[in-house]
Amino acid sequence: MNLLATIAATTLVGASLLGAAPLAAAHLGPLVTPSELNAELADLDPVLLDIRVGVYEKGHVEGAVYAPYSIFRGPDNNPGQVPPLAKLEASFEQIGLETDRPIVIIAQGDTDTDFGAAARVYWTLKSTGFTELSILNGGTTAWANAGLPISTATETLMPTDLSLNWDDRWTAETPAVRGIVDGKSRAVLVDARPPAFYKGKSAHGAAARPGTLPGAENLPYTQFFRPGATVIDRQVDAATLKAKLGIADGEEVVSFCNTGHWAATEWFALSELAGIENVKLYPGSMVEYSATDGAMENQPGLLRNLLNQLTGG
């Protein structure tokens, strides 16, 4: 053994005897490619979470367990609503999740909107205390296109016993959003929807009114994808985004859409990829807000709204 190796070995042994913390384990990071994930599977032993609804049995990433996106969503009249914490906890226990075991979230990946499901699941898990989270960029489609193993076998984990709490650092609820709109507090509001929704020409079927939040900036979630691509860009320039949206250092940012799906992609890009602090997701978004008497912008009159619905905007 050479001198450097001897010193290294002695240091590790000494640290172990003194009870020092071990070296940090490898971590996939918030976004992982199929090849990166495949290379780390054996060492990291992550839970592969297939969130697609109704197609798991037809073929999935080998080793993945089924956790449909629907368990992370609210009722039909307010799909973005966060399910009760007790319900989420019971679902996660049944799946076999552990807060300190790596989790890789896998959507379909056929369209850019598929990413929103993975991002919403990521946000939910992070908010309930799960710490080692990644999204498979491009989902099941990218994994299959890379020639990596697909299986039809049903995978299960042993149920776990969890005690979860909701960390609201990344959450904006309707009362807080109303406070921002009414000028009682300050935040940058970012509408992640395509322009037709922002301008009030289109509306979600469950929304009571078309339009957007007063003062909101429109930054469609699609801007984080190259034209025609279904994988999100890994490199997101924080300085450019902050300048574009007028975000001061440390200022609160609230991302919203119709039901907290597209906005989850935006939250993920701003918070997890760009590393901008204090970014929150408004889970209920415009479907929930439009049911209140809160002020709205770009809201067409009754006749204009009817024509928009008949002509598609």
C-alpha positions in Angstrom: 0.0 0.0 0.0 1.5 3.4 -1.0 1.6 6.4 1.4 -1.5 8.1 0.1 -3.6 4.9 0.3 -2.3 4.3 3.8 -3.3 7.8 4.9 -6.7 7.5 3.3 -7.4 4.1 4.9 -6.2 5.4 8.3 -8.5 8.4 8.0 -11.5 6.3 7.2 -10.9 3.9 10.1 -10.3 6.8 12.5 -13.5 8.5 11.4 -15.4 5.3 11.9 -14.1 4.8 15.4 -14.9 8.4 16.3 -18.4 8.1 15.0 -17.9 10.6 12.3 -20.4 10.8 9.5 -19.6 8.6 6.5 -18.9 10.1 3.1 -22.1 11.2 1.3 -23.7 8.6 -0.9 -24.1 9.1 -4.6 -27.2 10.9 -5.7 -28.9 11.0 -9.1 -30.1 14.6 -8.8 -33.5 15.9 -9.8 -33.3 14.9 -13.4 -31.7 11.6 -14.8 -31.4 10.2 -18.2 -32.0 6.5 -19.0 -28.3 5.7 -19.4 -27.5 7.5 -16.1 -30.2 5.7 -14.2 -29.2 2.3 -15.7 -25.6 2.8 -14.6 -26.6 3.5 -11.0 -29.4 1.0 -10.4 -27.3 -1.6 -8.7 -25.5 0.8 -6.4 -28.4 3.1 -5.4 -31.2 0.6 -5.4 -33.9 3.3 -6.0 -37.7 2.8 -6.0 -38.8 3.1 -9.6 -42.2 4.7 -9.5 -44.4 4.2 -12.6 -47.1 6.9 -12.4 -48.8 6.2 -15.7 -52.5 5.3 -15.4 -53.9 2.1 -16.9 -50.9 0.9 -18.9 -48.5 -0.5 -16.3 -49.4 -4.1 -17.1 -48.7 -3.6 -20.8 -45.0 -2.9 -20.1 -43.0 -0.7 -17.8 -39.4 0.0 -16.8 -38.1 -3.3 -15.4 -38.4 -3.3 -11.6 -40.8 -0.4 -11.5 -43.8 -0.4 -9.0 -47.2 1.0 -9.9 -48.2 4.3 -8.3 -50.8 5.9 -10.6 -50.9 9.7 -10.9 -54.5 9.7 -9.8 -53.5 9.1 -6.2 -51.7 12.4 -6.2 -54.7 14.4 -7.5 -57.9 15.8 -6.3 -61.6 15.3 -7.3 -62.9 16.1 -10.8 -64.2 19.5 -9.8 -60.8 20.5 -8.5 -58.2 18.1 -9.9 -55.3 20.2 -8.6 -56.3 19.9 -5.0 -53.8 18.1 -2.8 -55.4 14.9 -1.3 -55.6 14.8 2.5 -52.2 14.0 4.1 -53.6 10.9 5.8 -54.7 9.6 2.4 -51.4 10.2 0.8 -49.6 8.6 3.7 -51.7 5.5 3.5 -51.1 5.3 -0.3 -47.4 5.7 0.1 -47.3 3.0 2.9 -49.2 0.6 0.7 -46.7 1.2 -2.2 -43.8 0.7 0.1 -42.1 4.1 0.0 -39.5 5.1 2.5 -38.5 8.8 3.0 -34.8 8.1 2.9 -34.7 5.7 0.0 -34.1 7.1 -3.5 -37.1 7.4 -5.7 -37.2 7.8 -9.5 -40.5 9.0 -10.9 -41.4 7.7 -14.3 -44.1 9.1 -16.6 -44.9 8.1 -20.2 -42.8 10.7 -21.9 -44.7 10.8 -25.2 -45.5 14.5 -25.0 -44.1 17.5 -23.1 -47.2 17.6 -20.9 -46.4 14.2 -19.6 -43.6 15.8 -17.7 -46.1 17.8 -15.6 -47.3 14.6 -14.0 -43.8 13.6 -12.9 -43.1 17.1 -11.6 -46.3 17.2 -9.7 -45.5 13.8 -8.0 -42.0 15.1 -7.3 -43.4 18.2 -5.7 -45.8 16.2 -3.6 -43.2 13.7 -2.4 -40.7 16.5 -1.6 -43.4 18.4 0.4 -44.1 15.3 2.5 -40.5 14.7 3.4 -39.0 12.4 0.8 -35.4 13.6 0.1 -33.8 11.6 -2.6 -36.0 12.3 -5.7 -35.4 12.2 -9.4 -37.4 12.3 -12.6 -36.6 10.0 -15.5 -36.3 12.5 -18.3 -38.3 11.2 -21.3 -40.0 8.6 -19.1 -40.8 5.1 -20.2 -40.6 6.0 -23.9 -37.0 7.3 -23.6 -36.1 4.2 -21.6 -37.5 1.9 -24.2 -35.9 3.9 -27.1 -32.6 3.4 -25.3 -33.0 -0.3 -25.6 -33.2 -0.8 -21.8 -35.3 -3.6 -20.2 -39.1 -3.4 -20.3 -41.1 -5.8 -18.2 -44.8 -6.9 -17.8 -44.2 -8.5 -14.4 -46.0 -6.8 -11.5 -43.5 -5.6 -8.9 -44.4 -5.0 -5.3 -42.6 -3.7 -2.2 -43.2 -4.5 1.4 -45.6 -2.0 3.0 -44.0 0.6 5.2 -45.0 2.6 8.2 -44.7 6.4 7.7 -45.3 9.5 9.8 -45.5 12.3 7.3 -45.9 16.1 7.7 -46.6 18.6 5.0 -43.8 21.1 4.4 -45.5 24.2 3.0 -42.3 25.9 1.8 -43.2 25.1 -1.8 -46.9 25.6 -1.5 -49.1 28.6 -2.2 -52.8 28.1 -1.1 -55.8 30.2 -2.3 -55.9 32.5 0.8 -52.2 33.4 0.3 -52.8 34.0 -3.5 -55.8 36.2 -2.7 -53.5 38.2 -0.4 -51.1 38.7 -3.2 -53.8 39.7 -5.7 -55.3 42.1 -3.1 -51.9 43.7 -2.5 -51.6 42.5 1.1 -48.4 40.6 0.3 -45.8 40.6 -2.5 -44.9 37.7 -4.9 -44.2 37.2 -8.6 -47.1 35.4 -10.2 -46.2 33.2 -13.1 -48.9 31.7 -15.4 -47.5 28.5 -16.9 -50.3 28.0 -19.4 -50.3 28.5 -23.1 -51.1 32.1 -24.1 -54.7 31.3 -25.1 -55.5 30.5 -21.4 -53.6 33.5 -20.1 -55.4 35.8 -22.5 -58.8 34.4 -21.5 -59.6 32.9 -24.9 -59.6 29.3 -23.5 -60.5 27.9 -20.1 -60.3 24.5 -18.4 -63.6 22.6 -18.3 -63.8 22.8 -14.5 -62.9 26.5 -14.3 -65.7 28.9 -13.3 -64.3 31.8 -15.3 -61.6 32.3 -17.9 -58.7 34.7 -17.4 -55.6 34.9 -15.2 -54.4 36.4 -11.9 -54.0 40.1 -12.0 -50.4 41.1 -12.6 -49.3 37.6 -13.6 -46.5 37.1 -16.1 -47.1 34.5 -18.8 -44.2 32.0 -19.1 -45.6 28.9 -20.9 -44.2 25.6 -19.5 -43.3 24.6 -23.1 -40.4 27.1 -23.1 -38.5 24.6 -21.1 -38.6 22.1 -23.9 -37.0 22.3 -27.3 -39.6 22.4 -30.2 -41.0 18.9 -30.7 -39.0 17.5 -27.8 -40.5 15.5 -24.9 -37.5 15.8 -22.6 -37.0 18.9 -20.6 -33.9 21.0 -21.0 -31.5 20.2 -18.1 -29.7 23.6 -18.3 -32.0 26.4 -17.1 -30.4 29.9 -16.8 -31.5 31.3 -13.4 -30.2 34.8 -14.2 -32.1 35.0 -17.5 -35.3 33.8 -15.9 -35.1 36.2 -13.0 -34.5 39.1 -15.3 -37.3 38.1 -17.6 -39.8 37.7 -14.8 -38.6 40.5 -12.6 -37.6 38.3 -9.7 -35.5 39.9 -7.0 -33.2 37.8 -4.9 -35.2 35.8 -2.4 -38.5 37.1 -3.6 -41.4 34.7 -3.5 -42.5 33.2 -6.8 -45.9 31.5 -7.4 -46.3 29.2 -10.4 -49.9 28.4 -11.4 -51.8 27.0 -14.4 -55.3 25.4 -14.5 -54.9 22.5 -12.1 -51.3 22.6 -10.9 -50.1 20.2 -13.6 -48.3 22.4 -16.2 -47.3 24.7 -13.3 -45.5 21.8 -11.6 -43.2 21.6 -14.7 -42.5 25.3 -14.2 -42.0 25.0 -10.5 -39.5 22.1 -11.1 -37.6 24.1 -13.8 -37.4 27.2 -11.6 -36.8 25.6 -8.3 -35.0 22.3 -8.9 -33.1 23.0 -12.2 -32.5 26.8 -12.0 -32.1 26.7 -8.2 -34.2 29.8 -7.7 -35.2 30.1 -4.1 -38.7 30.6 -2.7 -40.6 29.2 -5.7 -44.0 27.9 -4.8 -46.6 25.9 -6.6 -50.3 26.9 -6.4 -51.8 23.4 -6.6 -55.5 24.3 -7.1 -54.5 27.0 -9.6 -57.1 28.7 -11.7 -59.8 26.1 -11.4 -59.8 26.6 -7.6 -59.2 30.4 -7.7 -61.9 31.0 -10.4 -64.5 29.6 -8.1 -63.9 32.4 -5.6 -64.9 36.0 -6.0 -61.3 37.0 -6.4 -60.3 39.6 -9.0 -59.2 38.3 -12.4 -57.5 39.7 -15.4 -58.1 39.1 -19.1 -61.6 37.9 -18.3 -63.8 38.3 -21.4 -67.4 39.5 -21.2 -70.2 37.0 -21.5 -70.7 37.3 -25.2 -67.0 37.2 -26.0 -66.6 34.2 -23.7 -69.4 32.3 -25.5 -67.8 33.1 -28.9 -64.5 31.9 -27.6 -66.0 28.6 -26.4 -67.8 28.1 -29.7 -64.8 29.0 -31.9 -62.0 27.7 -29.7 -60.7 31.2 -29.0 
